[in-house]
Amino acid sequence: MATRPIVTAEEPILRQRAKKVTQFDASLHRLLEEMVQTMRDAPGIGLAANQIGVPLQVAVIELEDKVTELINPQIVRSSGEVIDWEGCLSIPGFVAEMTRHAKVTVKARDRHGKEFRVKGEELFARALQHEIDHLNGVLYIDYLDSLEELVRVSDRPSEVAETTTAGI
């Protein structure tokens, strides 16, 4: 399976709201497979379609050997707050401490168009929020007061988890 190049923060596609998926066909299935392979090769734990130059509401997340495919995802419930380190495959080499909801419920469609809901806590909740932000044209650095809050991964504090520095 092919991998695709990941675009970086200066690319305009990352600042545009992705289009809703209306065709649940073989080309979507191929896109999902290429996204998972690209995410794994990066390596990361999540990837939005616009990060590989495809302006569609499609994201994938892989945690604990489980791949979650999200088509047209929306957060429908959120609660709590947690502060933790976060990185991004489109902003390689940097992380920052960010506040996110501790728990989220997301409504989405699967690769066949069937609607489902998924609940996330901890890192999975963070990844869901991060990828949905991407699909809405938002990067995690947009939540920072200043880009000076970014920490270079090579200088990272010991408490930064490897999964975080790999990028969401």
C-alpha positions as CSV (number, residue, x, y, z in Angstrom):
1,M,0.0,0.0,0.0
2,A,1.3,3.5,-0.9
3,T,2.1,6.2,1.6
4,R,1.6,9.9,0.8
5,P,3.6,12.9,1.8
6,I,2.4,14.8,4.9
7,V,1.9,18.5,4.3
8,T,3.3,20.9,6.9
9,A,1.7,23.9,8.7
10,E,2.4,26.5,6.0
11,E,0.2,24.6,3.4
12,P,-3.1,26.4,2.9
13,I,-5.1,23.2,2.8
14,L,-4.6,22.8,6.5
15,R,-6.4,26.0,7.1
16,Q,-9.5,25.1,5.1
17,R,-12.5,23.3,6.4
18,A,-12.6,19.9,4.7
19,K,-15.6,18.8,2.6
20,K,-18.1,16.2,3.8
21,V,-17.8,12.8,2.3
22,T,-20.8,11.8,0.1
23,Q,-19.4,8.8,-1.7
24,F,-18.6,5.7,0.4
25,D,-16.9,3.7,-2.4
26,A,-13.7,2.0,-3.3
27,S,-11.8,5.3,-3.7
28,L,-12.7,6.2,0.0
29,H,-11.6,2.7,1.1
30,R,-8.3,3.1,-0.7
31,L,-7.8,6.6,0.9
32,L,-8.4,5.1,4.3
33,E,-5.9,2.4,3.8
34,E,-3.3,4.8,2.5
35,M,-3.9,7.1,5.4
36,V,-3.3,4.3,7.9
37,Q,-0.1,3.3,6.2
38,T,1.1,6.9,6.0
39,M,0.3,7.5,9.7
40,R,2.2,4.3,10.7
41,D,5.2,5.2,8.6
42,A,5.4,8.7,10.0
43,P,5.1,7.4,12.8
44,G,2.0,8.9,14.4
45,I,-1.3,7.9,16.1
46,G,-3.7,10.0,14.0
47,L,-4.0,11.5,10.6
48,A,-6.6,13.7,8.9
49,A,-7.0,13.6,5.1
50,N,-6.1,17.2,4.6
51,Q,-2.7,16.4,6.1
52,I,-2.0,14.4,2.9
53,G,-3.6,17.0,0.7
54,V,-7.1,15.6,0.4
55,P,-9.8,18.1,1.5
56,L,-12.3,15.5,2.8
57,Q,-13.7,14.9,6.3
58,V,-11.8,11.7,6.9
59,A,-9.5,10.8,9.8
60,V,-7.8,7.7,11.2
61,I,-6.5,7.1,14.7
62,E,-4.6,4.0,15.9
63,L,-4.1,3.3,19.6
64,E,-3.5,0.0,21.3
65,D,-3.5,-1.9,17.9
66,K,-7.0,-0.6,17.2
67,V,-7.7,1.5,14.1
68,T,-10.6,3.9,14.3
69,E,-11.8,5.3,10.9
70,L,-13.9,8.5,11.1
71,I,-15.9,9.9,8.2
72,N,-17.6,13.3,8.7
73,P,-16.9,13.2,12.4
74,Q,-18.5,15.7,14.9
75,I,-18.0,16.0,18.6
76,V,-21.4,15.8,20.2
77,R,-20.5,15.7,23.9
78,S,-17.4,16.7,25.9
79,S,-16.5,17.1,29.5
80,G,-13.7,17.8,31.9
81,E,-10.3,19.3,31.1
82,V,-6.8,17.8,31.0
83,I,-3.5,19.4,30.3
84,D,-0.9,17.3,28.5
85,W,1.8,17.5,25.8
86,E,0.7,17.4,22.2
87,G,2.5,17.2,18.9
88,C,1.4,17.1,15.2
89,L,2.8,15.3,12.1
90,S,2.3,18.6,10.2
91,I,4.5,20.5,12.7
92,P,7.4,18.0,13.0
93,G,9.9,18.3,15.8
94,F,7.8,20.3,18.2
95,V,5.3,19.8,21.1
96,A,3.4,22.0,23.5
97,E,1.3,21.6,26.6
98,M,-2.3,22.0,25.7
99,T,-5.7,21.9,27.4
100,R,-8.2,19.5,25.9
101,H,-11.5,18.0,27.0
102,A,-10.9,14.9,29.2
103,K,-13.7,13.0,27.6
104,V,-15.5,13.3,24.2
105,T,-18.3,11.5,22.3
106,V,-18.0,11.7,18.6
107,K,-20.6,10.9,16.0
108,A,-19.2,9.8,12.6
109,R,-19.7,7.4,9.7
110,D,-17.8,4.3,8.9
111,R,-16.3,3.4,5.5
112,H,-19.7,2.1,4.4
113,G,-21.6,5.2,5.4
114,K,-23.1,3.7,8.6
115,E,-23.4,6.2,11.5
116,F,-21.8,5.3,14.8
117,R,-20.7,6.9,18.0
118,V,-17.4,6.5,19.8
119,K,-16.4,7.7,23.3
120,G,-12.9,8.7,24.0
121,E,-10.9,9.4,27.2
122,E,-7.3,10.3,27.8
123,L,-5.0,10.1,24.8
124,F,-7.9,8.8,22.5
125,A,-10.0,11.8,23.5
126,R,-7.1,14.1,22.7
127,A,-6.5,12.4,19.3
128,L,-10.2,12.7,18.4
129,Q,-10.2,16.4,19.2
130,H,-6.9,17.0,17.4
131,E,-8.0,15.2,14.1
132,I,-11.4,16.9,14.1
133,D,-9.7,20.2,14.5
134,H,-7.6,19.4,11.5
135,L,-10.8,18.7,9.5
136,N,-12.1,22.2,10.5
137,G,-8.9,23.9,9.5
138,V,-7.5,24.3,13.0
139,L,-4.0,23.4,14.2
140,Y,-3.1,22.8,17.8
141,I,-0.8,25.8,17.7
142,D,-3.8,28.0,17.3
143,Y,-4.7,27.4,20.9
144,L,-1.3,28.6,22.2
145,D,-0.9,32.2,23.4
146,S,2.4,32.3,21.6
147,L,4.5,30.1,19.4
148,E,7.2,30.5,22.0
149,E,5.3,27.8,24.0
150,L,6.5,25.2,21.5
151,V,9.2,22.9,22.8
152,R,11.7,21.4,20.3
153,V,11.4,17.6,20.7
154,S,15.1,17.2,20.9
155,D,15.0,19.5,24.0
156,R,11.8,17.9,25.4
157,P,11.3,17.4,29.1
158,S,11.5,13.8,30.3
159,E,7.7,13.8,31.0
160,V,6.8,14.1,27.4
161,A,5.5,10.7,26.3
162,E,6.9,9.1,23.1
163,T,3.4,8.7,21.7
164,T,2.9,12.5,22.0
165,T,6.2,13.4,20.4
166,A,5.5,11.0,17.5
167,G,2.6,13.3,16.6
168,I,-1.1,13.0,16.5
